[in-house]
């Protein structure tokens, strides 16, 4: 009885750990996008200007 309860709790703990890892990855991705927003906008702006100039 104790062992079955322990296995069930352990499985729930694993799920929480995966959720925390996913949340951490999402936070890192959002931070990276926030830091790179200016350079990315500049690069896309340059491409758009070059396309408009060639047309």
mmCIF file of the N, C-alpha and C atoms, coordinates in Angstrom:
data_MODEL
# 
_entry.id   MODEL 
# 
loop_
_atom_site.group_PDB 
_atom_site.id 
_atom_site.type_symbol 
_atom_site.label_atom_id 
_atom_site.label_alt_id 
_atom_site.label_comp_id 
_atom_site.label_asym_id 
_atom_site.label_entity_id 
_atom_site.label_seq_id 
_atom_site.pdbx_PDB_ins_code 
_atom_site.Cartn_x 
_atom_site.Cartn_y 
_atom_site.Cartn_z 
_atom_site.occupancy 
_atom_site.B_iso_or_equiv 
_atom_site.pdbx_formal_charge 
_atom_site.auth_seq_id 
_atom_site.auth_comp_id 
_atom_site.auth_asym_id 
_atom_site.auth_atom_id 
_atom_site.pdbx_PDB_model_num 
ATOM 1   N N  . UNK A 1 1  ? 0.837  -1.193 0.000   1.00 0.00 ? 1  UNK A N  1 
ATOM 2   C CA . UNK A 1 1  ? 0.000  0.000  0.000   1.00 0.00 ? 1  UNK A CA 1 
ATOM 3   C C  . UNK A 1 1  ? 0.877  1.250  0.000   1.00 0.00 ? 1  UNK A C  1 
ATOM 4   N N  . UNK A 1 2  ? 1.863  1.298  0.870   1.00 0.00 ? 2  UNK A N  1 
ATOM 5   C CA . UNK A 1 2  ? 2.747  2.463  0.933   1.00 0.00 ? 2  UNK A CA 1 
ATOM 6   C C  . UNK A 1 2  ? 3.490  2.623  -0.383  1.00 0.00 ? 2  UNK A C  1 
ATOM 7   N N  . UNK A 1 3  ? 3.964  1.519  -0.953  1.00 0.00 ? 3  UNK A N  1 
ATOM 8   C CA . UNK A 1 3  ? 4.754  1.579  -2.180  1.00 0.00 ? 3  UNK A CA 1 
ATOM 9   C C  . UNK A 1 3  ? 3.922  2.110  -3.346  1.00 0.00 ? 3  UNK A C  1 
ATOM 10  N N  . UNK A 1 4  ? 2.674  1.701  -3.468  1.00 0.00 ? 4  UNK A N  1 
ATOM 11  C CA . UNK A 1 4  ? 1.800  2.187  -4.539  1.00 0.00 ? 4  UNK A CA 1 
ATOM 12  C C  . UNK A 1 4  ? 1.573  3.693  -4.403  1.00 0.00 ? 4  UNK A C  1 
ATOM 13  N N  . UNK A 1 5  ? 1.363  4.158  -3.178  1.00 0.00 ? 5  UNK A N  1 
ATOM 14  C CA . UNK A 1 5  ? 1.172  5.583  -2.932  1.00 0.00 ? 5  UNK A CA 1 
ATOM 15  C C  . UNK A 1 5  ? 2.446  6.352  -3.271  1.00 0.00 ? 5  UNK A C  1 
ATOM 16  N N  . UNK A 1 6  ? 3.602  5.794  -2.934  1.00 0.00 ? 6  UNK A N  1 
ATOM 17  C CA . UNK A 1 6  ? 4.878  6.456  -3.225  1.00 0.00 ? 6  UNK A CA 1 
ATOM 18  C C  . UNK A 1 6  ? 5.089  6.574  -4.723  1.00 0.00 ? 6  UNK A C  1 
ATOM 19  N N  . UNK A 1 7  ? 4.799  5.520  -5.475  1.00 0.00 ? 7  UNK A N  1 
ATOM 20  C CA . UNK A 1 7  ? 4.978  5.559  -6.927  1.00 0.00 ? 7  UNK A CA 1 
ATOM 21  C C  . UNK A 1 7  ? 4.066  6.622  -7.547  1.00 0.00 ? 7  UNK A C  1 
ATOM 22  N N  . UNK A 1 8  ? 2.863  6.744  -7.064  1.00 0.00 ? 8  UNK A N  1 
ATOM 23  C CA . UNK A 1 8  ? 1.918  7.714  -7.580  1.00 0.00 ? 8  UNK A CA 1 
ATOM 24  C C  . UNK A 1 8  ? 2.416  9.139  -7.318  1.00 0.00 ? 8  UNK A C  1 
ATOM 25  N N  . UNK A 1 9  ? 2.935  9.395  -6.119  1.00 0.00 ? 9  UNK A N  1 
ATOM 26  C CA . UNK A 1 9  ? 3.473  10.720 -5.789  1.00 0.00 ? 9  UNK A CA 1 
ATOM 27  C C  . UNK A 1 9  ? 4.702  11.030 -6.628  1.00 0.00 ? 9  UNK A C  1 
ATOM 28  N N  . UNK A 1 10 ? 5.535  10.019 -6.840  1.00 0.00 ? 10 UNK A N  1 
ATOM 29  C CA . UNK A 1 10 ? 6.756  10.210 -7.622  1.00 0.00 ? 10 UNK A CA 1 
ATOM 30  C C  . UNK A 1 10 ? 6.414  10.582 -9.053  1.00 0.00 ? 10 UNK A C  1 
ATOM 31  N N  . UNK A 1 11 ? 5.390  9.972  -9.618  1.00 0.00 ? 11 UNK A N  1 
ATOM 32  C CA . UNK A 1 11 ? 4.966  10.285 -10.983 1.00 0.00 ? 11 UNK A CA 1 
ATOM 33  C C  . UNK A 1 11 ? 4.488  11.736 -11.070 1.00 0.00 ? 11 UNK A C  1 
ATOM 34  N N  . UNK A 1 12 ? 3.736  12.183 -10.084 1.00 0.00 ? 12 UNK A N  1 
ATOM 35  C CA . UNK A 1 12 ? 3.276  13.570 -10.059 1.00 0.00 ? 12 UNK A CA 1 
ATOM 36  C C  . UNK A 1 12 ? 4.438  14.534 -9.926  1.00 0.00 ? 12 UNK A C  1 
ATOM 37  N N  . UNK A 1 13 ? 5.435  14.151 -9.165  1.00 0.00 ? 13 UNK A N  1 
ATOM 38  C CA . UNK A 1 13 ? 6.614  15.002 -9.008  1.00 0.00 ? 13 UNK A CA 1 
ATOM 39  C C  . UNK A 1 13 ? 7.338  15.146 -10.337 1.00 0.00 ? 13 UNK A C  1 
ATOM 40  N N  . UNK A 1 14 ? 7.432  14.080 -11.093 1.00 0.00 ? 14 UNK A N  1 
ATOM 41  C CA . UNK A 1 14 ? 8.077  14.139 -12.405 1.00 0.00 ? 14 UNK A CA 1 
ATOM 42  C C  . UNK A 1 14 ? 7.350  15.083 -13.346 1.00 0.00 ? 14 UNK A C  1 
ATOM 43  N N  . UNK A 1 15 ? 6.020  15.046 -13.296 1.00 0.00 ? 15 UNK A N  1 
ATOM 44  C CA . UNK A 1 15 ? 5.230  15.939 -14.143 1.00 0.00 ? 15 UNK A CA 1 
ATOM 45  C C  . UNK A 1 15 ? 5.480  17.399 -13.772 1.00 0.00 ? 15 UNK A C  1 
ATOM 46  N N  . UNK A 1 16 ? 5.562  17.694 -12.496 1.00 0.00 ? 16 UNK A N  1 
ATOM 47  C CA . UNK A 1 16 ? 5.826  19.056 -12.046 1.00 0.00 ? 16 UNK A CA 1 
ATOM 48  C C  . UNK A 1 16 ? 7.213  19.498 -12.493 1.00 0.00 ? 16 UNK A C  1 
ATOM 49  N N  . UNK A 1 17 ? 8.186  18.611 -12.421 1.00 0.00 ? 17 UNK A N  1 
ATOM 50  C CA . UNK A 1 17 ? 9.537  18.960 -12.859 1.00 0.00 ? 17 UNK A CA 1 
ATOM 51  C C  . UNK A 1 17 ? 9.563  19.271 -14.348 1.00 0.00 ? 17 UNK A C  1 
ATOM 52  N N  . UNK A 1 18 ? 8.864  18.469 -15.161 1.00 0.00 ? 18 UNK A N  1 
ATOM 53  C CA . UNK A 1 18 ? 8.796  18.759 -16.589 1.00 0.00 ? 18 UNK A CA 1 
ATOM 54  C C  . UNK A 1 18 ? 8.117  20.098 -16.846 1.00 0.00 ? 18 UNK A C  1 
ATOM 55  N N  . UNK A 1 19 ? 7.055  20.394 -16.121 1.00 0.00 ? 19 UNK A N  1 
ATOM 56  C CA . UNK A 1 19 ? 6.359  21.662 -16.290 1.00 0.00 ? 19 UNK A CA 1 
ATOM 57  C C  . UNK A 1 19 ? 7.271  22.835 -15.931 1.00 0.00 ? 19 UNK A C  1 
ATOM 58  N N  . UNK A 1 20 ? 8.056  22.698 -14.881 1.00 0.00 ? 20 UNK A N  1 
ATOM 59  C CA . UNK A 1 20 ? 8.986  23.767 -14.499 1.00 0.00 ? 20 UNK A CA 1 
ATOM 60  C C  . UNK A 1 20 ? 10.074 23.967 -15.546 1.00 0.00 ? 20 UNK A C  1 
ATOM 61  N N  . UNK A 1 21 ? 10.567 22.878 -16.111 1.00 0.00 ? 21 UNK A N  1 
ATOM 62  C CA . UNK A 1 21 ? 11.582 22.988 -17.165 1.00 0.00 ? 21 UNK A CA 1 
ATOM 63  C C  . UNK A 1 21 ? 11.004 23.679 -18.390 1.00 0.00 ? 21 UNK A C  1 
ATOM 64  N N  . UNK A 1 22 ? 9.794  23.313 -18.786 1.00 0.00 ? 22 UNK A N  1 
ATOM 65  C CA . UNK A 1 22 ? 9.152  23.950 -19.936 1.00 0.00 ? 22 UNK A CA 1 
ATOM 66  C C  . UNK A 1 22 ? 8.926  25.431 -19.664 1.00 0.00 ? 22 UNK A C  1 
ATOM 67  N N  . UNK A 1 23 ? 8.486  25.768 -18.459 1.00 0.00 ? 23 UNK A N  1 
ATOM 68  C CA . UNK A 1 23 ? 8.278  27.172 -18.108 1.00 0.00 ? 23 UNK A CA 1 
ATOM 69  C C  . UNK A 1 23 ? 9.593  27.948 -18.173 1.00 0.00 ? 23 UNK A C  1 
ATOM 70  N N  . UNK A 1 24 ? 10.675 27.361 -17.709 1.00 0.00 ? 24 UNK A N  1 
ATOM 71  C CA . UNK A 1 24 ? 11.984 28.012 -17.763 1.00 0.00 ? 24 UNK A CA 1 
ATOM 72  C C  . UNK A 1 24 ? 12.422 28.241 -19.202 1.00 0.00 ? 24 UNK A C  1 
ATOM 73  N N  . UNK A 1 25 ? 12.217 27.263 -20.063 1.00 0.00 ? 25 UNK A N  1 
ATOM 74  C CA . UNK A 1 25 ? 12.582 27.405 -21.473 1.00 0.00 ? 25 UNK A CA 1 
ATOM 75  C C  . UNK A 1 25 ? 11.762 28.525 -22.116 1.00 0.00 ? 25 UNK A C  1 
ATOM 76  N N  . UNK A 1 26 ? 10.483 28.600 -21.795 1.00 0.00 ? 26 UNK A N  1 
ATOM 77  C CA . UNK A 1 26 ? 9.633  29.655 -22.348 1.00 0.00 ? 26 UNK A CA 1 
ATOM 78  C C  . UNK A 1 26 ? 10.119 31.029 -21.897 1.00 0.00 ? 26 UNK A C  1 
ATOM 79  N N  . UNK A 1 27 ? 10.484 31.162 -20.641 1.00 0.00 ? 27 UNK A N  1 
ATOM 80  C CA . UNK A 1 27 ? 10.986 32.445 -20.131 1.00 0.00 ? 27 UNK A CA 1 
ATOM 81  C C  . UNK A 1 27 ? 12.276 32.828 -20.848 1.00 0.00 ? 27 UNK A C  1 
ATOM 82  N N  . UNK A 1 28 ? 13.154 31.872 -21.069 1.00 0.00 ? 28 UNK A N  1 
ATOM 83  C CA . UNK A 1 28 ? 14.410 32.156 -21.768 1.00 0.00 ? 28 UNK A CA 1 
ATOM 84  C C  . UNK A 1 28 ? 14.139 32.578 -23.202 1.00 0.00 ? 28 UNK A C  1 
ATOM 85  N N  . UNK A 1 29 ? 13.207 31.927 -23.886 1.00 0.00 ? 29 UNK A N  1 
ATOM 86  C CA . UNK A 1 29 ? 12.882 32.290 -25.267 1.00 0.00 ? 29 UNK A CA 1 
ATOM 87  C C  . UNK A 1 29 ? 12.291 33.694 -25.323 1.00 0.00 ? 29 UNK A C  1 
ATOM 88  N N  . UNK A 1 30 ? 11.407 34.028 -24.402 1.00 0.00 ? 30 UNK A N  1 
ATOM 89  C CA . UNK A 1 30 ? 10.810 35.368 -24.384 1.00 0.00 ? 30 UNK A CA 1 
ATOM 90  C C  . UNK A 1 30 ? 11.882 36.418 -24.128 1.00 0.00 ? 30 UNK A C  1 
ATOM 91  N N  . UNK A 1 31 ? 12.800 36.140 -23.206 1.00 0.00 ? 31 UNK A N  1 
ATOM 92  C CA . UNK A 1 31 ? 13.883 37.083 -22.926 1.00 0.00 ? 31 UNK A CA 1 
ATOM 93  C C  . UNK A 1 31 ? 14.782 37.265 -24.147 1.00 0.00 ? 31 UNK A C  1 
ATOM 94  N N  . UNK A 1 32 ? 15.068 36.183 -24.855 1.00 0.00 ? 32 UNK A N  1 
ATOM 95  C CA . UNK A 1 32 ? 15.904 36.278 -26.052 1.00 0.00 ? 32 UNK A CA 1 
ATOM 96  C C  . UNK A 1 32 ? 15.218 37.117 -27.124 1.00 0.00 ? 32 UNK A C  1 
ATOM 97  N N  . UNK A 1 33 ? 13.925 36.899 -27.325 1.00 0.00 ? 33 UNK A N  1 
ATOM 98  C CA . UNK A 1 33 ? 13.199 37.709 -28.305 1.00 0.00 ? 33 UNK A CA 1 
ATOM 99  C C  . UNK A 1 33 ? 13.189 39.177 -27.910 1.00 0.00 ? 33 UNK A C  1 
ATOM 100 N N  . UNK A 1 34 ? 13.035 39.446 -26.624 1.00 0.00 ? 34 UNK A N  1 
ATOM 101 C CA . UNK A 1 34 ? 13.015 40.832 -26.159 1.00 0.00 ? 34 UNK A CA 1 
ATOM 102 C C  . UNK A 1 34 ? 14.369 41.497 -26.400 1.00 0.00 ? 34 UNK A C  1 
ATOM 103 N N  . UNK A 1 35 ? 15.457 40.783 -26.168 1.00 0.00 ? 35 UNK A N  1 
ATOM 104 C CA . UNK A 1 35 ? 16.789 41.344 -26.371 1.00 0.00 ? 35 UNK A CA 1 
ATOM 105 C C  . UNK A 1 35 ? 17.131 41.513 -27.844 1.00 0.00 ? 35 UNK A C  1 
ATOM 106 N N  . UNK A 1 36 ? 16.626 40.628 -28.688 1.00 0.00 ? 36 UNK A N  1 
ATOM 107 C CA . UNK A 1 36 ? 16.974 40.656 -30.112 1.00 0.00 ? 36 UNK A CA 1 
ATOM 108 C C  . UNK A 1 36 ? 15.935 41.365 -30.976 1.00 0.00 ? 36 UNK A C  1 
ATOM 109 N N  . UNK A 1 37 ? 14.952 41.982 -30.356 1.00 0.00 ? 37 UNK A N  1 
ATOM 110 C CA . UNK A 1 37 ? 13.873 42.624 -31.111 1.00 0.00 ? 37 UNK A CA 1 
ATOM 111 C C  . UNK A 1 37 ? 14.398 43.696 -32.060 1.00 0.00 ? 37 UNK A C  1 
ATOM 112 N N  . UNK A 1 38 ? 15.270 44.556 -31.572 1.00 0.00 ? 38 UNK A N  1 
ATOM 113 C CA . UNK A 1 38 ? 15.801 45.635 -32.411 1.00 0.00 ? 38 UNK A CA 1 
ATOM 114 C C  . UNK A 1 38 ? 16.584 45.126 -33.606 1.00 0.00 ? 38 UNK A C  1 
ATOM 115 N N  . UNK A 1 39 ? 17.582 44.267 -33.404 1.00 0.00 ? 39 UNK A N  1 
ATOM 116 C CA . UNK A 1 39 ? 18.337 43.760 -34.554 1.00 0.00 ? 39 UNK A CA 1 
ATOM 117 C C  . UNK A 1 39 ? 17.484 42.989 -35.562 1.00 0.00 ? 39 UNK A C  1 
ATOM 118 N N  . UNK A 1 40 ? 16.504 42.251 -35.085 1.00 0.00 ? 40 UNK A N  1 
ATOM 119 C CA . UNK A 1 40 ? 15.644 41.495 -35.999 1.00 0.00 ? 40 UNK A CA 1 
ATOM 120 C C  . UNK A 1 40 ? 14.787 42.452 -36.819 1.00 0.00 ? 40 UNK A C  1 
ATOM 121 N N  . UNK A 1 41 ? 14.224 43.472 -36.169 1.00 0.00 ? 41 UNK A N  1 
ATOM 122 C CA . UNK A 1 41 ? 13.430 44.453 -36.913 1.00 0.00 ? 41 UNK A CA 1 
ATOM 123 C C  . UNK A 1 41 ? 14.293 45.176 -37.936 1.00 0.00 ? 41 UNK A C  1 
ATOM 124 N N  . UNK A 1 42 ? 15.522 45.492 -37.557 1.00 0.00 ? 42 UNK A N  1 
ATOM 125 C CA . UNK A 1 42 ? 16.426 46.155 -38.492 1.00 0.00 ? 42 UNK A CA 1 
ATOM 126 C C  . UNK A 1 42 ? 16.741 45.290 -39.700 1.00 0.00 ? 42 UNK A C  1 
ATOM 127 N N  . UNK A 1 43 ? 16.982 44.017 -39.474 1.00 0.00 ? 43 UNK A N  1 
ATOM 128 C CA . UNK A 1 43 ? 17.295 43.105 -40.580 1.00 0.00 ? 43 UNK A CA 1 
ATOM 129 C C  . UNK A 1 43 ? 16.107 42.962 -41.522 1.00 0.00 ? 43 UNK A C  1 
ATOM 130 N N  . UNK A 1 44 ? 14.915 42.787 -40.973 1.00 0.00 ? 44 UNK A N  1 
ATOM 131 C CA . UNK A 1 44 ? 13.733 42.669 -41.826 1.00 0.00 ? 44 UNK A CA 1 
ATOM 132 C C  . UNK A 1 44 ? 13.447 43.988 -42.550 1.00 0.00 ? 44 UNK A C  1 
ATOM 133 N N  . UNK A 1 45 ? 13.706 45.104 -41.883 1.00 0.00 ? 45 UNK A N  1 
ATOM 134 C CA . UNK A 1 45 ? 13.529 46.405 -42.535 1.00 0.00 ? 45 UNK A CA 1 
ATOM 135 C C  . UNK A 1 45 ? 14.477 46.571 -43.715 1.00 0.00 ? 45 UNK A C  1 
ATOM 136 N N  . UNK A 1 46 ? 15.721 46.139 -43.551 1.00 0.00 ? 46 UNK A N  1 
ATOM 137 C CA . UNK A 1 46 ? 16.693 46.211 -44.652 1.00 0.00 ? 46 UNK A CA 1 
ATOM 138 C C  . UNK A 1 46 ? 16.254 45.347 -45.825 1.00 0.00 ? 46 UNK A C  1 
ATOM 139 N N  . UNK A 1 47 ? 15.780 44.148 -45.525 1.00 0.00 ? 47 UNK A N  1 
ATOM 140 C CA . UNK A 1 47 ? 15.315 43.253 -46.601 1.00 0.00 ? 47 UNK A CA 1 
ATOM 141 C C  . UNK A 1 47 ? 14.139 43.888 -47.324 1.00 0.00 ? 47 UNK A C  1 
ATOM 142 N N  . UNK A 1 48 ? 13.199 44.437 -46.577 1.00 0.00 ? 48 UNK A N  1 
ATOM 143 C CA . UNK A 1 48 ? 12.023 45.061 -47.196 1.00 0.00 ? 48 UNK A CA 1 
ATOM 144 C C  . UNK A 1 48 ? 12.427 46.250 -48.053 1.00 0.00 ? 48 UNK A C  1 
ATOM 145 N N  . UNK A 1 49 ? 13.352 47.065 -47.569 1.00 0.00 ? 49 UNK A N  1 
ATOM 146 C CA . UNK A 1 49 ? 13.803 48.213 -48.346 1.00 0.00 ? 49 UNK A CA 1 
ATOM 147 C C  . UNK A 1 49 ? 14.504 47.768 -49.629 1.00 0.00 ? 49 UNK A C  1 
ATOM 148 N N  . UNK A 1 50 ? 15.315 46.726 -49.554 1.00 0.00 ? 50 UNK A N  1 
ATOM 149 C CA . UNK A 1 50 ? 15.994 46.219 -50.743 1.00 0.00 ? 50 UNK A CA 1 
ATOM 150 C C  . UNK A 1 50 ? 15.016 45.643 -51.758 1.00 0.00 ? 50 UNK A C  1 
ATOM 151 N N  . UNK A 1 51 ? 13.980 44.979 -51.278 1.00 0.00 ? 51 UNK A N  1 
ATOM 152 C CA . UNK A 1 51 ? 12.970 44.439 -52.186 1.00 0.00 ? 51 UNK A CA 1 
ATOM 153 C C  . UNK A 1 51 ? 12.220 45.575 -52.859 1.00 0.00 ? 51 UNK A C  1 
ATOM 154 N N  . UNK A 1 52 ? 11.846 46.604 -52.077 1.00 0.00 ? 52 UNK A N  1 
ATOM 155 C CA . UNK A 1 52 ? 11.122 47.736 -52.648 1.00 0.00 ? 52 UNK A CA 1 
ATOM 156 C C  . UNK A 1 52 ? 11.996 48.495 -53.640 1.00 0.00 ? 52 UNK A C  1 
ATOM 157 N N  . UNK A 1 53 ? 13.285 48.625 -53.375 1.00 0.00 ? 53 UNK A N  1 
ATOM 158 C CA . UNK A 1 53 ? 14.175 49.346 -54.279 1.00 0.00 ? 53 UNK A CA 1 
ATOM 159 C C  . UNK A 1 53 ? 14.379 48.573 -55.572 1.00 0.00 ? 53 UNK A C  1 
ATOM 160 N N  . UNK A 1 54 ? 14.372 47.253 -55.509 1.00 0.00 ? 54 UNK A N  1 
ATOM 161 C CA . UNK A 1 54 ? 14.587 46.436 -56.704 1.00 0.00 ? 54 UNK A CA 1 
ATOM 162 C C  . UNK A 1 54 ? 13.332 46.363 -57.551 1.00 0.00 ? 54 UNK A C  1 
ATOM 163 N N  . UNK A 1 55 ? 12.187 46.586 -56.962 1.00 0.00 ? 55 UNK A N  1 
ATOM 164 C CA . UNK A 1 55 ? 10.924 46.466 -57.723 1.00 0.00 ? 55 UNK A CA 1 
ATOM 165 C C  . UNK A 1 55 ? 10.622 47.676 -58.478 1.00 0.00 ? 55 UNK A C  1 
# 
